[in-house]
């Protein structure tokens, strides 16, 4: 026969779409014609596939070979089509039976020696195939554990093109995927390591319990970075749905750690302050890839030395923090990546960041205002908790760490508070208070008495607080009440929430 077809898949943002790789061999000059909107990497598949086939002991057909990637109006990118193209060409010659690949998804990049190499985005592509009723997939060995995470999918692993050819001819078997259970990582940073800073510890606990954003201001060495790094240790482990979402994003970006196919820990991203806008929110030519913002989905995005980031980079966070997604338009289309993150900002009080005193900081109040003013008001208005940390004292540093609460102890309170909030907002689908719309909190059923919110309402009326800030204080108050085991927030919770938002101390 001169025609053959093998199923593959392409990525559109975070979702996959089935692609039929068709090969037609006809009389004519030996040439390979590739159609179906391939990108540069895919156009170069011709030479990779030719070398892989000949180095696997097969004969390259001296015919006109037409390869079509259907649907033809969907742009295809990447090297995952190499293995399906090679098999469809050999199937078109009539020398390789393809009956064993009926309704089977095939993915893999080919090396010139015929080896099958891992590719990006296997998890969402296999999940898309499963959604279309496909129950079997052939993937590279390096992606087998990742692909096996998809429920109901029978995964077979291939290390070489020759092994796949032998499998189709009934001479050998494909490999079984390794154990898909995640391996335990190293120890997480412990909150007990943080000396002093009781207000900072309260702010981190509140942020973890309610899904609130956090800003930490203070001198160098006060513990801003340590607090931010320990926030993930207080968050609950990801459930199955969230784990697959996060793992898929890391797979698409090509940063999925080997040996841990399923991410259970909330991710933590801390880009350097020189990071560009595309690195922060996503970008690239053609179709944009996820940036640090989406890689921190369901976890923490920490921006240390926040005023040192460009104003443009910081302000690109404003809309994603409201919508929970980042929408990126490029020449080849628009992609939408999830971005439900907790943002933590950290900043020194001035550019020199030296201690106050005659031999220390000489920055004027105007210089300090200009420096912190690099964080725009609209962005800061979206940050629920805004704390100014004092310098550490010697007594704090020499306190025995065993006397401080550990992450494990605090995480138990956080889990209980989150369970309370999840049960309360079950009808909304919100996982924590930070995800509840302000309109819901102002409805009759959840509205707090006027005497409780008197101070908050007064700040709104005098213009000292925006409507967005009003709603964020309400959300924090509900989280404080959940941590205290109360049914509803009272005046004390409102006042504490106001203090934490305004950078004061409790």
BAPAPA-993371 format. One line per 8 residues: their letters; for each residue z, y, x of C-alpha. Coordinates in Angstrom, 2 decimals. Layout:
BEGIN
a = Z,Y,X | ...
END
This chain:
BEGIN
xxxxxxxx = 0.00,0.00,0.00 | -0.58,3.61,1.14 | 2.18,5.28,-0.89 | 5.95,5.02,-0.62 | 8.98,6.98,-1.83 | 12.59,7.23,-0.66 | 15.40,9.21,-2.31 | 17.14,11.96,-0.36
xxxxxxxx = 19.05,15.13,-1.32 | 19.07,18.84,-0.54 | 21.84,21.42,-0.70 | 21.91,24.51,-2.89 | 25.09,26.30,-1.92 | 27.92,23.83,-2.58 | 25.91,21.53,-4.83 | 23.33,18.90,-4.03
xxxxxxxx = 20.04,18.06,-5.70 | 18.07,14.84,-5.48 | 14.78,15.01,-3.58 | 12.00,12.41,-3.59 | 10.49,11.97,-0.13 | 6.92,10.79,-0.77 | 4.51,9.53,1.89 | 0.79,8.96,1.42
xxxxxxxx = -1.34,7.43,4.18 | -5.11,7.92,4.04 | -8.14,7.59,6.26 | -8.78,10.60,8.45 | -7.71,12.27,11.65 | -4.16,11.28,12.72 | -2.06,14.18,11.52 | 1.21,14.70,9.65
xxxxxxxx = 1.18,17.26,6.84 | 4.57,18.26,5.43 | 4.82,20.05,2.06 | 7.62,21.01,-0.31 | 9.03,24.24,1.23 | 10.51,22.79,4.45 | 12.37,25.01,6.92 | 11.83,25.11,10.69
xxxxxxxx = 14.21,22.23,11.43 | 12.44,20.11,8.85 | 8.98,21.00,10.15 | 10.07,19.75,13.56 | 10.91,16.37,12.00 | 7.33,15.25,12.72 | 7.97,14.76,16.43 | 11.48,13.35,15.98
xxxxxxxx = 10.25,10.79,13.48 | 7.24,9.80,15.59 | 9.34,9.18,18.70 | 12.09,7.38,16.74 | 9.60,4.99,15.13 | 7.82,4.07,18.37 | 11.08,3.73,20.31 | 12.36,1.39,17.58
xxxxxxxx = 9.51,-1.01,18.34 | 7.28,-0.06,15.41 | 3.65,1.05,15.49 | 2.83,4.63,14.58 | 0.03,4.65,11.98 | -3.21,6.30,13.19 | -3.96,7.83,9.81 | -3.62,11.08,7.92
xxxxxxxx = 0.00,11.16,6.74 | 0.99,13.48,3.88 | 4.71,13.95,3.29 | 5.82,15.71,0.10 | 9.37,16.72,-0.74 | 9.71,16.77,-4.50 | 10.63,19.04,-6.30 | 8.18,21.20,-4.39
xxxxxxxx = 9.67,24.53,-5.55 | 13.12,23.80,-4.04 | 13.55,24.99,-0.48 | 14.60,22.19,1.89 | 16.50,22.73,5.12 | 18.21,20.65,7.74 | 17.58,17.33,9.43 | 18.97,14.94,6.78
xxxxxxxx = 15.39,14.13,5.72 | 14.45,12.48,9.05 | 15.49,8.94,8.12 | 13.91,9.01,4.63 | 10.66,10.37,6.10 | 10.53,7.60,8.72 | 11.18,4.88,6.14 | 8.63,6.27,3.68
xxxxxxxx = 5.96,6.36,6.41 | 6.65,2.75,7.42 | 6.75,1.78,3.75 | 3.37,3.44,3.24 | 1.82,1.28,5.98 | 2.78,-1.85,4.03 | 4.69,-3.28,7.00 | 8.14,-2.44,5.67
xxxxxxxx = 9.36,-3.55,2.23 | 11.32,-0.77,0.49 | 12.60,-2.75,-2.49 | 16.08,-2.64,-0.98 | 16.05,1.15,-1.32 | 15.33,1.35,-5.03 | 17.76,3.91,-6.50 | 19.45,4.30,-3.10
xxxxxxxx = 20.20,7.67,-1.52 | 19.20,7.86,2.16 | 20.41,10.56,4.56 | 20.30,10.92,8.32 | 18.95,12.76,11.34 | 16.97,10.78,13.90 | 17.25,11.02,17.66 | 14.17,10.40,19.80
xxxxxxxx = 15.64,7.03,20.77 | 15.89,5.94,17.13 | 19.60,6.62,16.73 | 20.83,7.89,13.37 | 22.97,10.99,13.76 | 25.45,12.72,11.47 | 24.36,15.66,9.31 | 26.09,18.47,7.41
xxxxxxxx = 26.88,18.48,3.72 | 26.92,14.73,3.10 | 29.83,14.84,0.64 | 28.25,17.25,-1.90 | 24.87,15.52,-1.57 | 26.32,12.07,-2.22 | 28.38,13.50,-5.09 | 25.21,14.94,-6.64
xxxxxxxx = 23.51,11.56,-6.39 | 26.47,9.88,-8.05 | 26.20,12.40,-10.86 | 22.60,11.27,-11.39 | 23.60,7.62,-11.70 | 22.94,6.57,-8.09 | 25.51,4.00,-6.99 | 24.45,3.22,-3.41
xxxxxxxx = 23.85,5.38,-0.33 | 22.72,4.79,3.26 | 24.21,7.43,5.57 | 24.87,7.86,9.32 | 27.92,6.12,10.73 | 29.43,9.52,11.51 | 29.30,10.50,7.83 | 30.22,7.15,6.26
xxxxxxxx = 33.93,7.83,5.73 | 33.10,11.21,4.21 | 30.51,9.72,1.83 | 32.92,6.95,0.80 | 35.18,9.59,-0.77 | 32.81,9.83,-3.75 | 34.13,7.57,-6.54 | 31.86,4.72,-7.57
xxxxxxxx = 29.54,5.05,-4.58 | 28.74,2.00,-2.44 | 28.22,3.36,1.06 | 26.31,1.59,3.84 | 26.34,3.04,7.36 | 23.44,3.10,9.81 | 23.63,3.72,13.55 | 19.95,3.21,14.39
xxxxxxxx = 16.59,3.26,12.64 | 16.02,-0.26,13.95 | 19.10,-1.50,12.09 | 17.84,-0.02,8.82 | 14.44,-1.61,9.38 | 16.09,-4.95,10.10 | 18.20,-4.62,6.96 | 15.13,-4.02,4.78
xxxxxxxx = 13.41,-7.04,6.34 | 16.48,-9.20,5.75 | 17.29,-9.71,9.42 | 20.63,-7.91,9.68 | 23.20,-6.04,7.63 | 24.13,-2.39,7.61 | 27.61,-1.35,8.69 | 30.60,-0.87,6.43
xxxxxxxx = 32.21,2.58,6.37 | 35.54,2.98,8.18 | 38.78,3.55,6.34 | 38.31,6.75,4.31 | 42.03,7.56,4.10 | 42.94,10.79,5.92 | 44.79,10.44,9.16 | 48.05,12.35,9.51
xxxxxxxx = 47.67,15.50,11.58 | 50.10,16.98,14.02 | 53.34,18.68,13.01 | 53.00,21.93,11.11 | 54.75,25.13,12.24 | 58.23,25.25,10.75 | 59.76,28.26,9.02 | 63.01,27.49,10.84
xxxxxxxx = 61.35,28.81,14.01 | 61.30,32.35,12.59 | 64.33,34.31,13.80 | 65.81,36.89,11.46 | 63.42,38.63,9.06 | 65.09,37.51,5.86 | 62.89,39.85,3.84 | 59.80,38.44,5.53
xxxxxxxx = 60.94,34.89,4.77 | 61.47,35.86,1.13 | 58.00,37.42,1.02 | 56.36,34.27,2.40 | 58.28,32.05,-0.03 | 57.29,34.27,-2.95 | 53.66,34.29,-1.80 | 53.62,30.49,-1.60
xxxxxxxx = 55.29,30.00,-4.99 | 53.04,32.39,-6.89 | 49.78,32.41,-4.95 | 50.26,36.08,-4.06 | 48.56,38.03,-1.28 | 50.76,39.35,1.50 | 50.68,42.23,3.99 | 53.09,42.40,6.92
xxxxxxxx = 53.59,45.61,8.89 | 55.88,45.99,11.88 | 56.18,46.24,15.65 | 54.85,43.57,18.03 | 57.12,40.55,18.27 | 58.70,41.08,14.87 | 57.37,37.73,13.63 | 54.33,38.75,11.53
xxxxxxxx = 52.03,36.08,12.95 | 54.74,33.41,12.89 | 55.39,34.03,9.20 | 51.69,33.90,8.35 | 51.16,30.67,10.29 | 54.00,29.02,8.37 | 52.74,29.91,4.91 | 50.51,26.79,4.66
xxxxxxxx = 53.52,24.58,5.39 | 55.12,25.85,2.16 | 52.10,25.19,-0.04 | 51.72,21.94,-2.00 | 49.26,19.37,-0.69 | 45.82,19.56,-2.27 | 45.19,17.33,-5.27 | 42.07,15.15,-5.49
xxxxxxxx = 39.87,17.80,-7.08 | 40.88,20.54,-4.65 | 40.60,18.15,-1.68 | 37.00,17.31,-2.52 | 36.16,21.02,-2.99 | 37.63,21.99,0.36 | 36.18,18.99,2.18 | 32.71,19.72,0.78
xxxxxxxx = 32.83,23.31,2.05 | 33.87,22.19,5.53 | 31.14,19.55,5.47 | 28.48,22.13,4.60 | 29.68,24.38,7.41 | 29.66,21.46,9.85 | 33.32,21.92,10.82 | 34.78,18.80,9.21
xxxxxxxx = 37.11,17.31,11.81 | 36.23,13.75,12.89 | 38.76,11.16,11.84 | 39.98,13.16,8.83 | 37.26,12.91,6.15 | 39.47,14.13,3.31 | 41.37,17.38,3.80 | 44.75,17.25,2.10
xxxxxxxx = 46.44,20.17,3.80 | 45.70,23.69,2.54 | 43.24,25.15,5.06 | 44.23,27.99,7.36 | 41.64,30.39,8.77 | 42.48,33.15,11.24 | 39.25,34.85,12.40 | 39.40,37.22,15.36
xxxxxxxx = 39.34,40.93,14.56 | 35.88,41.20,16.13 | 34.46,38.86,13.46 | 31.33,40.15,11.75 | 30.82,40.42,8.01 | 28.71,37.20,7.87 | 31.36,35.32,9.86 | 34.04,36.51,7.46
xxxxxxxx = 32.41,36.12,4.04 | 29.40,33.93,4.88 | 25.83,34.56,5.89 | 22.86,33.48,7.96 | 19.12,33.51,7.47 | 17.48,31.74,4.56 | 20.39,30.48,2.48 | 23.80,31.80,3.51
xxxxxxxx = 26.43,29.39,4.81 | 30.13,29.68,4.04 | 32.27,31.96,6.19 | 35.96,32.03,6.96 | 36.72,33.29,3.45 | 35.30,30.17,1.78 | 36.58,27.84,4.50 | 40.06,29.09,3.53
xxxxxxxx = 39.46,28.14,-0.14 | 42.71,26.78,-1.64 | 44.51,27.90,1.50 | 45.31,30.94,3.64 | 43.06,33.55,5.26 | 45.06,35.40,7.93 | 43.71,38.68,9.31 | 45.85,39.56,12.31
xxxxxxxx = 45.52,43.10,13.66 | 43.88,43.99,10.33 | 43.14,47.65,11.21 | 41.05,46.43,14.16 | 38.57,44.74,11.78 | 35.66,46.94,10.78 | 36.12,48.85,7.54 | 33.01,47.15,6.14
xxxxxxxx = 34.34,43.66,6.93 | 37.68,44.36,5.26 | 36.14,45.91,2.16 | 33.87,42.90,1.62 | 37.06,41.04,0.62 | 37.72,43.26,-2.38 | 35.45,41.61,-4.93 | 36.14,37.98,-3.85
xxxxxxxx = 39.88,38.60,-4.18 | 39.32,39.58,-7.81 | 36.71,36.98,-8.75 | 37.75,33.98,-6.65 | 34.13,33.47,-5.53 | 31.80,35.11,-3.03 | 28.16,35.63,-4.04 | 25.66,35.91,-1.18
xxxxxxxx = 22.01,36.84,-1.64 | 19.49,36.11,1.10 | 15.73,35.83,1.40 | 15.65,32.25,0.12 | 18.00,32.68,-2.81 | 21.51,33.39,-3.97 | 24.43,31.06,-3.33 | 27.94,31.20,-4.76
xxxxxxxx = 30.83,29.79,-2.73 | 34.39,29.42,-4.05 | 36.97,31.70,-2.42 | 40.33,31.22,-4.10 | 42.41,32.16,-1.09 | 45.71,33.76,-0.25 | 45.06,36.66,2.10 | 47.69,37.66,4.65
xxxxxxxx = 47.22,40.93,6.53 | 49.23,41.86,9.60 | 49.27,45.22,11.35 | 51.20,47.11,13.99 | 52.49,50.56,12.98 | 50.21,52.41,15.42 | 47.35,51.83,17.89 | 49.53,51.68,21.02
xxxxxxxx = 52.08,49.32,19.44 | 54.79,50.34,21.90 | 58.50,50.64,21.15 | 59.74,54.02,19.99 | 61.49,56.21,22.53 | 60.84,58.58,25.37 | 59.01,56.01,27.49 | 57.41,54.25,24.56
xxxxxxxx = 55.21,55.22,21.61 | 53.94,58.79,21.57 | 51.63,58.40,18.57 | 51.90,61.28,16.12 | 52.37,60.67,12.39 | 48.75,61.70,11.89 | 47.54,59.06,14.38 | 49.66,56.40,12.68
xxxxxxxx = 48.32,57.33,9.23 | 44.76,57.27,10.50 | 45.28,53.86,12.10 | 46.78,52.18,9.04 | 44.28,54.04,6.88 | 41.58,51.73,8.22 | 42.87,49.32,5.58 | 41.40,50.96,2.50
xxxxxxxx = 43.52,51.82,-0.52 | 41.43,49.65,-2.91 | 41.95,46.61,-0.65 | 45.66,47.27,-0.19 | 46.02,47.69,-3.96 | 44.95,44.04,-4.29 | 47.73,42.87,-1.95 | 50.76,41.93,-4.06
xxxxxxxx = 53.50,41.89,-1.41 | 53.57,44.65,1.23 | 56.46,44.39,3.67 | 57.52,46.44,6.69 | 59.43,44.23,9.12 | 62.10,45.75,11.39 | 62.32,44.97,15.13 | 64.29,41.85,16.01
xxxxxxxx = 67.80,42.10,17.44 | 69.23,39.93,20.19 | 71.58,38.29,17.70 | 68.58,37.07,15.73 | 66.87,35.48,18.72 | 69.93,33.55,19.85 | 70.83,32.13,16.46 | 70.61,28.35,16.35
xxxxxxxx = 67.39,27.41,14.50 | 69.25,24.58,12.74 | 71.11,27.27,10.80 | 67.86,28.52,9.25 | 66.10,26.95,6.28 | 63.20,24.73,7.28 | 59.75,24.67,5.71 | 60.62,21.37,4.03
xxxxxxxx = 63.58,22.89,2.18 | 61.67,26.01,1.11 | 58.61,23.95,0.12 | 60.74,22.03,-2.38 | 61.68,25.29,-4.14 | 58.05,26.38,-4.03 | 56.90,23.09,-5.59 | 59.46,23.37,-8.39
xxxxxxxx = 58.47,26.98,-9.13 | 54.78,26.07,-9.16 | 55.42,23.15,-11.50 | 57.17,25.52,-13.90 | 54.29,27.99,-13.78 | 51.66,25.27,-14.18 | 53.40,23.94,-17.29 | 53.72,27.44,-18.73
xxxxxxxx = 50.06,28.37,-18.20 | 48.59,24.93,-18.91 | 46.43,26.32,-21.69 | 44.85,28.83,-19.29 | 44.16,26.34,-16.51 | 46.11,28.52,-14.06 | 47.89,26.73,-11.22 | 50.26,29.57,-10.38
xxxxxxxx = 51.33,33.01,-11.59 | 48.92,34.75,-9.24 | 45.96,33.34,-11.20 | 47.12,34.58,-14.63 | 45.09,37.53,-16.02 | 47.08,40.70,-16.58 | 45.88,40.82,-20.19 | 47.78,37.59,-20.86
xxxxxxxx = 51.03,38.99,-19.43 | 50.71,42.00,-21.74 | 50.23,39.92,-24.89 | 53.04,39.84,-27.42 | 54.08,36.30,-26.51 | 54.59,37.08,-22.81 | 55.32,40.81,-22.91 | 58.66,41.73,-21.38
xxxxxxxx = 61.08,44.07,-23.24 | 60.65,47.79,-22.65 | 64.12,48.14,-21.14 | 63.20,45.51,-18.53 | 59.91,47.17,-17.53 | 61.09,50.76,-17.89 | 60.88,51.58,-14.19 | 57.53,49.87,-13.83
xxxxxxxx = 56.07,51.71,-16.81 | 57.33,55.02,-15.48 | 55.52,54.48,-12.17 | 52.34,53.74,-14.09 | 52.67,56.87,-16.23 | 53.30,59.14,-13.24 | 50.32,57.75,-11.32 | 52.47,56.22,-8.58
xxxxxxxx = 50.99,52.81,-9.39 | 47.62,51.60,-10.60 | 47.08,49.30,-13.56 | 46.17,46.58,-11.08 | 49.43,47.13,-9.22 | 51.33,47.02,-12.52 | 49.94,43.58,-13.31 | 50.62,42.29,-9.82
xxxxxxxx = 54.26,43.35,-10.01 | 54.55,41.48,-13.33 | 53.11,38.34,-11.74 | 55.57,38.58,-8.85 | 58.45,39.04,-11.29 | 57.48,35.85,-13.10 | 57.38,34.02,-9.76 | 60.82,35.34,-8.83
xxxxxxxx = 62.17,34.11,-12.16 | 60.61,30.68,-11.57 | 62.26,30.46,-8.14 | 65.60,31.45,-9.71 | 65.24,28.95,-12.56 | 65.10,31.64,-15.27 | 63.08,31.45,-18.49 | 61.80,35.02,-18.15
xxxxxxxx = 62.03,37.85,-15.63 | 64.76,40.43,-16.08 | 65.24,43.92,-14.72 | 66.45,42.54,-11.38 | 63.25,40.55,-10.88 | 61.13,43.59,-11.72 | 63.09,45.74,-9.27 | 62.83,43.15,-6.48
xxxxxxxx = 59.11,42.82,-7.09 | 58.71,46.59,-6.91 | 60.66,46.68,-3.66 | 58.56,43.93,-2.10 | 55.34,45.66,-3.12 | 56.47,49.01,-1.73 | 57.41,47.65,1.69 | 61.17,48.20,1.36
xx = 63.99,45.81,2.09 | 65.98,43.86,-0.45
END
